[in-house]
Amino acid sequence: MDAASHTIRCTLIGVTSIYLTNLRECTMRITDVRCVEYTGSMSLPGPLWEDRLRRPTDVYPERAAEGPAQPPLREDGGHEVRAIFLHVDTDEGITGSTAVLSEQQAHTALTLLRPGLLGADPLAAERIWDLGYRSMIHGRAGTGMLALSAVDCALWDVRGQYFGVPAYVLLGGPTRDDVPAYASTLGDSLAVGDASRRTRELVAEGFGGVKWFPRWGPGDGHRGVDRVVELVATVRQAGGEDLDIMLDAWSSWDIQFTVDVARECAPLRLRWIEEPLPADDTAGYAALRRRLGGLVQISGGEHEYTRWGVGRLLREDLLDVYQADPHWGGGISEMVKISALVSAAGRQFIPHGQSLQCNAALTFAASPGLIPEMEYLLRLGPLYQHFLADPIVPAAGRVTAPATTGLGMRLADDRVLDARPL
C-alpha cells in the first residue's frame, strides 16, 4: 500500500471511528438556512459571449435572430457578476454552501424547505432528502427539485468540513489522483477560422476532447446540416485524429436533422451528439436510436430529475452517455443513486458541468469505468466560480483531486463587492 492510499485509509477509519464514538453525543444541528446574492466585477478580454447555442425557441424566426445577451458593464470597466448562494449554518460553527443560481430556487428553499431543516441533524443525508422530496408533491421536478438539490449539495459541504475531508472521501474515494477534462466551447465563435484557431489552442493546452454548440438546426434545411458538418470537419482538421469531438444541440434538433448530421459526419468520427431532441420526447429518442443504428452515441439527461427519471430513460435504453446534473437532478445524494443505476445498465455517467465542485466529489469517488472524465465549460466555469477562493481549474487538460474540505465553497472576500440577503 503506497503512502497516499495508507493516508486515505487511515482517514476513512478515523472518520468512521469518530462518528460511531460520538453517535449518541452528536448534537450538531442546523441553525439557519440563508440565501445571499453576491455582486462582483470580472475583467474579460472581450465580450463574454461571442456566439450562442441553438435554443428550442429558435423555431420562431424572430427568436432565432436574437444574439447572445451580455452581462452589463460596470463603472470600473469590468463585467458585472451576480450569483446567489445558499448557506446552511450549524451550531458547530460550520457553514455549508452551494450556488443557487436563481431567485425562484432561492425562494423555494427559504419558504418550503427551510422550516423543515431548522433543528435537523445535517449528517442525516437520506432523512433530509427524503423529507424534502415528500414535502413537495409538486416539487419533484423543476424549481422544487433544483432547490432541494442546492440544500443537499450544501449539506455535503457541511459533512466534509465536519469530518475534515473532501466530500469525495465520504463518498468512498478517491479512486484516482486526477481525471481528464473535456472542453465545452459554449459561447465561442462558430466562424470557421475562429473554430480552427480555438481548437488548436485547446489541444495545445492538453484537452483531449472538445464539445461545440452549433447554432444551426432543422429550420436551416440541408444548408444547416452542411454548416454543422463544416464545423466538425474544421475541428477535426485542426485538432487531429485523436481528438474527441462532441456536439450539443440543446434539445433543438429533430430526428431527421440529427440522422442527416450523423451520417454525413460519420467519416469525421463524432463521439456523441448531445440532447438532439426535447427532454420529454422519449418516443422520439427511441425512434432516433433505431434509425441511427449505433452510427454515433447519443448523450443527455441533464434536464432529467431524480433516480426515477433517469431510471425510465435507462429502461427504455434511450441514451449511451448519461449527464444528470447534481445542481438540478437531486443533489449529490441522488447522483449516487443515479450512478448505481447507470453502472448496472452498462452505460457511462459524465455529470453535466454546472457544478465543478459537486462533479469533482462524484467523479473522484467513482470508478473510471463509470465516470471517465469531467466537463469544463470554458466561459461559464470561471464565471460560476468567480466568488470562490479555491476554484477548480484544469491544468494540461486534467483536474486534480481537490484537497479542500467539504466541497471547497469558501468565498474569496476580496471578490465580493456587495452582499444582499434574500
C-alpha positions as MATLAB code, in Angstrom:
seq = 'MDAASHTIRCTLIGVTSIYLTNLRECTMRITDVRCVEYTGSMSLPGPLWEDRLRRPTDVYPERAAEGPAQPPLREDGGHEVRAIFLHVDTDEGITGSTAVLSEQQAHTALTLLRPGLLGADPLAAERIWDLGYRSMIHGRAGTGMLALSAVDCALWDVRGQYFGVPAYVLLGGPTRDDVPAYASTLGDSLAVGDASRRTRELVAEGFGGVKWFPRWGPGDGHRGVDRVVELVATVRQAGGEDLDIMLDAWSSWDIQFTVDVARECAPLRLRWIEEPLPADDTAGYAALRRRLGGLVQISGGEHEYTRWGVGRLLREDLLDVYQADPHWGGGISEMVKISALVSAAGRQFIPHGQSLQCNAALTFAASPGLIPEMEYLLRLGPLYQHFLADPIVPAAGRVTAPATTGLGMRLADDRVLDARPL';
ca = [
       0.000    0.000    0.000;
       1.518    3.351   -1.015;
       1.681    6.329    1.347;
      -1.254    8.157   -0.247;
      -3.522    5.100   -0.054;
      -2.469    4.492    3.551;
      -3.303    8.102    4.469;
      -6.760    7.886    2.867;
      -7.442    4.526    4.554;
      -6.480    5.925    7.934;
      -8.656    8.982    7.296;
     -11.674    6.827    6.466;
     -11.118    4.663    9.553;
     -10.772    7.812   11.632;
     -13.962    9.345   10.237;
     -15.910    6.164   10.947;
     -14.461    5.870   14.435;
     -15.215    9.485   15.294;
     -18.812    9.189   14.124;
     -19.505    5.863   15.858;
     -17.855    7.008   19.070;
     -19.840   10.225   19.146;
     -23.080    8.892   17.689;
     -25.081    9.347   20.846;
     -23.381   12.612   21.733;
     -23.607   14.097   18.232;
     -25.821   17.122   18.656;
     -24.871   19.205   15.628;
     -27.975   20.894   14.348;
     -28.917   23.237   11.541;
     -29.488   26.713   12.946;
     -30.261   28.679    9.778;
     -30.697   28.448    6.020;
     -29.825   31.650    4.167;
     -29.668   32.828    0.586;
     -27.369   35.717   -0.331;
     -26.856   37.425   -3.678;
     -23.228   38.423   -4.211;
     -22.126   41.059   -6.706;
     -18.656   41.348   -8.204;
     -16.694   42.610  -11.176;
     -14.966   40.378  -13.706;
     -12.389   41.580  -16.224;
     -12.714   39.998  -19.662;
     -10.576   40.490  -22.787;
     -13.738   40.871  -24.880;
     -17.434   40.019  -24.734;
     -18.401   37.117  -22.505;
     -20.305   35.520  -25.398;
     -19.042   35.603  -28.991;
     -21.964   33.454  -30.156;
     -24.722   31.428  -28.588;
     -26.001   27.896  -28.825;
     -29.179   26.961  -30.647;
     -32.240   27.167  -28.413;
     -35.576   25.325  -28.602;
     -37.333   28.685  -29.161;
     -35.357   29.200  -32.384;
     -38.181   27.511  -34.282;
     -39.608   31.055  -34.276;
     -37.631   33.244  -36.721;
     -37.704   36.337  -34.515;
     -36.177   34.324  -31.674;
     -33.575   32.709  -33.917;
     -32.350   36.191  -34.883;
     -31.576   37.122  -31.269;
     -27.922   37.446  -30.370;
     -26.247   36.417  -27.121;
     -27.036   38.521  -24.050;
     -24.005   40.153  -22.447;
     -23.554   40.993  -18.738;
     -23.721   44.733  -18.005;
     -20.529   46.784  -17.843;
     -19.661   48.440  -14.543;
     -18.140   51.861  -13.965;
     -14.860   50.163  -13.023;
     -14.696   48.751  -16.555;
     -15.422   45.157  -15.564;
     -18.430   42.998  -16.359;
     -20.941   42.674  -13.544;
     -21.172   39.238  -11.962;
     -24.081   38.221   -9.765;
     -24.560   34.880   -8.043;
     -26.975   33.616   -5.419;
     -25.522   31.236   -2.839;
     -27.374   29.077   -0.357;
     -25.720   28.801    3.076;
     -26.623   26.235    5.729;
     -25.406   27.252    9.198;
     -24.892   24.849   12.100;
     -24.352   25.226   15.833;
     -20.834   23.793   15.382;
     -19.840   26.969   13.550;
     -19.719   25.132   10.219;
     -21.470   26.651    7.212;
     -22.082   24.602    4.081;
     -22.661   26.410    0.810;
     -23.644   25.958   -2.791;
     -24.643   28.244   -5.631;
     -28.408   28.523   -6.066;
     -28.388   30.457   -9.330;
     -31.995   31.670   -9.476;
     -34.292   33.764   -7.275;
     -37.100   31.234   -7.780;
     -34.901   28.447   -6.489;
     -33.848   30.542   -3.500;
     -37.470   31.428   -2.713;
     -38.451   27.753   -2.709;
     -35.554   26.828   -0.449;
     -36.372   29.577    2.034;
     -40.146   29.188    2.122;
     -40.778   25.476    1.592;
     -37.634   23.689    2.745;
     -36.155   25.916    5.445;
     -38.819   25.245    8.136;
     -38.153   21.515    7.962;
     -34.387   21.978    8.050;
     -34.111   24.102   11.191;
     -33.003   21.914   14.087;
     -32.273   18.923   11.836;
     -29.102   16.820   12.007;
     -27.086   17.843    8.902;
     -25.322   14.462    8.834;
     -28.615   12.636    8.231;
     -28.412   12.853    4.438;
     -31.067   10.321    3.496;
     -33.640   11.550    6.028;
     -33.277   15.197    4.994;
     -33.519   14.400    1.271;
     -36.481   12.074    1.716;
     -38.409   14.527    3.884;
     -37.707   17.359    1.446;
     -38.861   15.290   -1.516;
     -42.007   14.060    0.220;
     -42.917   17.539    1.470;
     -43.081   18.981   -2.066;
     -45.559   16.888   -4.033;
     -45.346   19.447   -6.853;
     -41.612   19.887   -6.426;
     -40.394   16.516   -7.704;
     -39.086   18.302  -10.813;
     -38.328   21.834  -11.940;
     -37.732   24.607   -9.420;
     -38.622   22.485   -6.391;
     -36.057   19.817   -7.229;
     -33.440   22.462   -8.014;
     -33.987   23.919   -4.534;
     -33.709   20.507   -2.863;
     -30.578   19.832   -4.923;
     -28.979   23.005   -3.582;
     -29.778   22.055    0.001;
     -28.366   18.573   -0.480;
     -25.118   19.849   -2.022;
     -24.649   22.413    0.765;
     -25.087   19.666    3.357;
     -22.340   17.586    1.739;
     -20.168   20.660    2.158;
     -21.099   20.675    5.868;
     -20.323   16.959    6.271;
     -16.933   17.198    4.627;
     -15.966   20.125    6.834;
     -17.254   18.356    9.946;
     -15.021   15.341    9.321;
     -12.177   17.411    7.879;
     -12.044   15.676    4.497;
     -13.044   16.414    0.889;
     -16.580   15.274    0.148;
     -15.367   12.546   -2.215;
     -13.722   10.778    0.740;
     -17.114   10.431    2.435;
     -18.492    9.061   -0.851;
     -15.839    6.345   -0.996;
     -12.953    7.941   -2.858;
     -10.508    8.834   -4.060;
     -10.386    6.373   -6.932;
      -7.563    8.307   -8.672;
      -5.393   11.376   -8.347;
      -6.636   13.260  -11.399;
      -9.060   12.909  -14.301;
      -9.138   14.209  -17.866;
     -11.473   17.091  -18.641;
     -13.085   17.849  -21.961;
     -13.562   21.466  -23.013;
     -17.043   22.849  -23.698;
     -16.804   25.844  -26.020;
     -20.234   27.332  -25.269;
     -20.141   30.979  -26.333;
     -17.140   30.673  -28.656;
     -17.352   31.957  -32.219;
     -18.557   29.388  -34.747;
     -16.799   31.042  -37.703;
     -14.576   28.523  -39.459;
     -11.331   30.404  -38.848;
     -12.170   31.059  -35.194;
     -13.196   27.444  -34.558;
      -9.965   26.206  -36.118;
      -7.824   28.566  -34.056;
      -9.692   27.798  -30.835;
      -9.388   24.051  -31.356;
      -5.629   24.288  -31.874;
      -5.340   26.346  -28.674;
      -7.311   23.797  -26.640;
      -5.306   20.847  -27.940;
      -2.104   22.738  -27.104;
      -3.462   23.235  -23.564;
      -3.814   19.478  -23.188;
      -7.536   18.884  -23.721;
      -8.274   15.554  -25.370;
     -11.920   16.324  -26.115;
     -13.838   19.392  -27.303;
     -17.599   19.957  -27.412;
     -19.124   22.506  -29.768;
     -22.606   24.049  -29.782;
     -23.884   24.528  -33.363;
     -26.398   27.286  -33.886;
     -27.979   25.672  -36.967;
     -30.971   23.356  -36.905;
     -33.941   21.947  -38.823;
     -35.203   25.375  -39.872;
     -31.996   25.880  -41.843;
     -32.652   22.865  -44.066;
     -29.786   20.952  -45.641;
     -27.693   24.109  -45.574;
     -27.846   23.833  -41.796;
     -26.591   20.246  -41.975;
     -23.754   21.405  -44.217;
     -22.769   24.091  -41.713;
     -22.652   21.581  -38.858;
     -20.572   19.176  -40.939;
     -18.238   22.023  -41.898;
     -17.762   22.871  -38.222;
     -16.946   19.261  -37.326;
     -14.567   18.932  -40.290;
     -12.807   22.136  -39.247;
     -12.376   20.904  -35.685;
     -11.128   17.501  -36.854;
      -8.560   19.042  -39.179;
      -7.340   21.482  -36.532;
      -7.385   19.033  -33.628;
      -6.015   15.907  -35.240;
      -7.198   12.327  -35.403;
      -7.002   11.620  -31.671;
      -9.273   14.463  -30.539;
     -12.738   13.533  -29.233;
     -15.359   15.767  -30.877;
     -18.855   16.187  -29.433;
     -21.846   18.312  -30.432;
     -24.526   19.741  -28.122;
     -27.838   20.527  -29.828;
     -29.569   21.605  -26.580;
     -32.931   19.990  -27.373;
     -33.218   21.979  -30.608;
     -32.962   19.439  -33.452;
     -35.386   16.840  -34.759;
     -34.949   13.215  -35.788;
     -34.216   13.801  -39.476;
     -31.750   16.636  -38.916;
     -29.879   14.531  -36.328;
     -29.741   11.498  -38.623;
     -28.501   13.627  -41.532;
     -25.754   15.175  -39.390;
     -24.714   11.777  -38.009;
     -24.495   10.179  -41.438;
     -22.523   12.980  -43.040;
     -20.198   13.254  -40.049;
     -19.524    9.502  -39.920;
     -16.084    9.787  -41.607;
     -15.198   12.514  -39.075;
     -15.819   10.189  -36.093;
     -18.079   12.197  -33.836;
     -18.047   10.820  -30.303;
     -21.574   11.897  -29.402;
     -24.491   14.203  -30.190;
     -25.950   15.654  -27.007;
     -29.645   16.316  -26.370;
     -30.732   16.487  -30.019;
     -34.438   16.262  -29.082;
     -36.580   17.800  -26.315;
     -36.035   16.027  -23.000;
     -39.646   14.778  -22.803;
     -39.661   13.252  -26.293;
     -38.808    9.721  -25.211;
     -40.640    8.208  -28.189;
     -38.549   10.411  -30.457;
     -35.319    9.255  -28.794;
     -36.354    5.619  -29.233;
     -37.058    6.218  -32.926;
     -33.805    8.134  -33.317;
     -31.791    5.304  -31.774;
     -33.367    2.822  -34.184;
     -32.582    4.979  -37.201;
     -29.020    5.725  -36.123;
     -28.197    2.072  -35.578;
     -25.142    2.904  -33.483;
     -23.737    5.379  -36.006;
     -22.987    7.840  -33.205;
     -23.545    7.894  -29.460;
     -26.432    9.907  -28.033;
     -25.903   11.640  -24.696;
     -28.254   13.571  -22.446;
     -30.185   13.552  -19.202;
     -29.031   16.898  -17.793;
     -32.658   18.064  -17.856;
     -33.976   14.920  -16.201;
     -34.751   14.696  -12.490;
     -34.003   12.076   -9.805;
     -33.362    8.349   -9.984;
     -36.902    7.783  -11.227;
     -36.490    9.987  -14.261;
     -33.115    8.547  -15.186;
     -34.372    5.044  -14.425;
     -37.104    5.487  -17.028;
     -34.536    6.547  -19.628;
     -32.435    3.506  -18.780;
     -35.354    1.080  -19.008;
     -36.120    2.360  -22.488;
     -32.390    2.380  -23.385;
     -32.545    5.884  -24.860;
     -29.003    7.144  -24.247;
     -25.406    5.952  -24.382;
     -23.962    8.575  -22.019;
     -25.921    9.969  -19.058;
     -25.320   13.546  -17.910;
     -27.555   14.229  -14.924;
     -26.659   17.424  -13.061;
     -26.241   17.419   -9.251;
     -27.402   21.052   -9.088;
     -30.623   20.192  -10.905;
     -31.434   16.493  -10.647;
     -31.469   15.923   -6.886;
     -28.100   16.841   -5.434;
     -25.076   14.689   -4.701;
     -27.139   12.185   -2.693;
     -29.385   11.485   -5.657;
     -26.473   11.360   -8.111;
     -25.020    8.473   -6.087;
     -28.220    6.502   -6.693;
     -28.249    7.504  -10.359;
     -24.609    6.400  -10.665;
     -25.545    2.930   -9.437;
     -28.391    2.651  -11.935;
     -26.233    3.792  -14.842;
     -23.427    1.436  -13.841;
     -25.793   -1.535  -13.594;
     -27.084   -0.747  -17.090;
     -23.563   -0.799  -18.528;
     -23.578    2.861  -19.549;
     -21.349    5.801  -18.688;
     -22.139    8.770  -16.447;
     -20.466   12.141  -17.026;
     -22.284   14.705  -14.838;
     -23.269   17.937  -16.546;
     -20.718   20.681  -15.909;
     -22.910   23.122  -13.987;
     -21.102   22.497  -10.696;
     -17.439   21.583  -10.821;
     -17.277   21.149   -7.048;
     -20.145   18.649   -6.910;
     -18.951   16.900  -10.051;
     -15.459   16.516   -8.627;
     -16.908   14.931   -5.480;
     -18.818   12.411   -7.579;
     -16.055   11.776  -10.102;
     -13.262   11.124   -7.622;
     -15.489    8.674   -5.733;
     -16.472    6.702   -8.842;
     -14.828    4.045  -10.945;
     -13.055    5.449  -14.023;
     -15.133    2.973  -15.994;
     -18.326    4.718  -14.869;
     -17.216    8.378  -14.818;
     -14.176    8.590  -17.107;
     -13.851   12.378  -17.244;
     -15.269   15.766  -16.293;
     -16.785   18.565  -18.341;
     -15.221   22.028  -18.149;
     -17.212   24.968  -19.528;
     -14.526   27.346  -20.727;
     -16.552   30.533  -20.257;
     -19.065   29.542  -17.594;
     -16.553   27.702  -15.393;
     -14.688   30.879  -14.369;
     -17.983   32.793  -14.135;
     -19.652   30.246  -11.848;
     -16.556   30.110   -9.632;
     -15.825   33.833   -9.588;
     -16.574   34.201   -5.865;
     -14.736   31.044   -4.740;
     -11.339   31.144   -3.071;
     -10.442   27.670   -4.356;
     -11.837   27.312   -7.891;
     -11.326   24.102   -9.841;
      -9.286   24.788  -12.980;
      -7.918   22.096  -15.324;
      -4.163   22.021  -15.896;
      -2.831   20.325  -19.032;
      -6.389   19.134  -19.694;
      -6.766   17.372  -16.340;
      -8.439   18.092  -12.989;
      -6.579   17.163   -9.820;
      -8.496   15.757   -6.858;
      -9.343   18.764   -4.640;
      -7.630   18.934   -1.249;
     -10.150   21.336    0.305;
     -12.554   20.008    2.929;
     -16.198   19.590    2.008;
     -16.858   20.892   -1.480;
     -14.405   23.769   -1.325;
     -17.044   26.510   -1.345;
     -15.104   29.068    0.714;
     -15.767   32.609   -0.546;
     -12.993   34.929   -1.703;
     -13.944   38.037    0.267;
     -11.932   40.357   -1.948;
     -14.157   39.461   -4.902;
     -17.416   40.325   -3.136;
     -18.335   43.943   -3.792;
     -21.831   43.660   -2.362;
     -23.848   41.025   -0.496;
     -27.643   41.182   -0.391;
     -29.583   38.741    1.804;
     -32.741   37.454    0.114;
];
